[in-house]
Amino acid sequence: QVQLAESGGGLVQTGGSLRLSCAASGIIFSLNAVGWYRQAPGKQRELVSSISSGGRTNYADSVKGRFTISRDNAKNTVYLQMNSLKPEDTGVYYCNVLVNYWGKGTLVTVSS
């Protein structure tokens, strides 16, 4: 059974940083593409960043240069380092693998 658990969210001021973690069980992250999504209040869930099994990374235009996705194969964990945070980065952040598997999310709130 695939289970994903996000952590690392919290309240931060504009310009601050957070590092989100997504730990997996029941699946090997290094063999699959993993994505970070976020859902802001009243908005649809959107893809923020992804990392392929080969390590290729992809970012939404809104976070390029500020967010970095990475993977620790030994810990079977994917991270999202978020720097220079803005109020518009506020939302619930989810990790996803194989389309149908989602974690419960972690809330990020950026105050202005």
Secondary structure, DSSP 8 states (H G I E B T S, - for coil): --EEEEE--EEEETT--EEEEEEEESS-GGGS-EEEEEE-TTS--EEEEEE-TT--EEE-TTTTTTEEEEEETTTTEEEEEE-S--GGG-EEEEEEETTTEE---EEEEEE-
